[in-house]
Amino acid sequence: FFSNSGAEANEAAIKLARGYFYYKGEPRYEIITAKMSFHGRTLATIAATGQEKFRKPFAPDMPGFKYVEFNDLYELEQAVSGKTAAVMLELIQGESGVHPASQEYIKGVRKLCNEMGILLIVDEVQTGVGRTGRMFCYENYGITPDIMTLAKGLGGGVPIGATLCTNKVATGMKIGDHGSTFGGNPLAMTAGNVVMDQFMDKDLLSKVNNSSAYLFEELGKLMKDYPSIVQVRGMGLLIGIEFQTGISAKILKEKLLGEGILVSAIGSSTIRIAPPLIITKTEAKIFIDKLKKILKEQKKRPLQEVAAYASSAKKETEKKEDHIEKELEE
Ligand SMILES: Cc1ncc(COP(=O)(O)O)c(C=O)c1O
């Protein structure tokens, strides 16, 4: 089913899981998700999101969701009940710091779901469509989900969401149960086709894997030279770089922005990079060089000065932007 965003794709997945048991005549509706997950910003998807800050202002929460610790199979086993319809997971928790699920955990979740007749929904809105070096991240785990959601990379910037499922689970929706005016519109579908052509004709996955190997290798070297980097994690071109407590991810983000590099600050000391899948080694090297330059300076300067440097770098960027805007106006 095609929709227009990741949240919509997840809404359809949640409805599908509930509908599947409704049409089977089984009173199951509950969906178990992970703490620190992120599934979108609509009412059902914030209810699925295991982070209170996204739900609190919009209470009361939509009922029927339960949260368990990520990567803890025992806690999941304890949470399952006769009401459980599905387990919904990101294989790499992207929004909360790029935390990959362990192989044993995902294999264990799949086994548990099979044994208990529970559906496994995999949210691949961020990890799908080549981001982790495979077309879908679940391929890295040797399992198959019952329902999978996609969005971000699917349209190469044009809004598309997609909810996919097995034939068995497709019985969870009858004609008219779900729909979308713009879902599957010709513009979005054309963009999606172009993205798929790029994968098939240009062997995009090999490129992703090559750039990824280069970035992990170089970040590994940086980690040896700069102990302020405590961990580099992720897969493919979804990478989290965690720094020592006290090093502000926000400041690093601003400093990198001053150097013309866009990253996101997640949590207090982690930055996330998710470069375009077509990034070249030369471009990846620019990032490594800029990060190295900042880390070198940081070694010399005390942290308080780093904050001052960051705000001056931000002002410098704003000045440049003003200048470009004026030039464009002229
Ligand atoms: C894993 C995951 N699921 C769902 C969403 C929501 O997607 P959208 O912003 O397209 O609604 C996101 C967005 O960041 C995401 O990372």
The ligand as an ORCA input file, in Angstrom:
! r2SCAN-3c Opt
* xyz 0 1
  C      12.205      4.737     11.902
  C      11.273      5.833     11.516
  N       9.965      5.572     11.420
  C       9.078      6.531     11.063
  C       9.492      7.815     10.786
  C       8.487      8.852     10.397
  O       8.601      9.148      9.038
  P       7.970     10.482      8.443
  O       8.727     11.619      9.025
  O       8.145     10.356      6.951
  O       6.524     10.507      8.830
  C      10.854      8.132     10.873
  C      11.313      9.493     10.608
  O      12.355      9.930     11.007
  C      11.769      7.112     11.248
  O      13.079      7.352     11.353
*
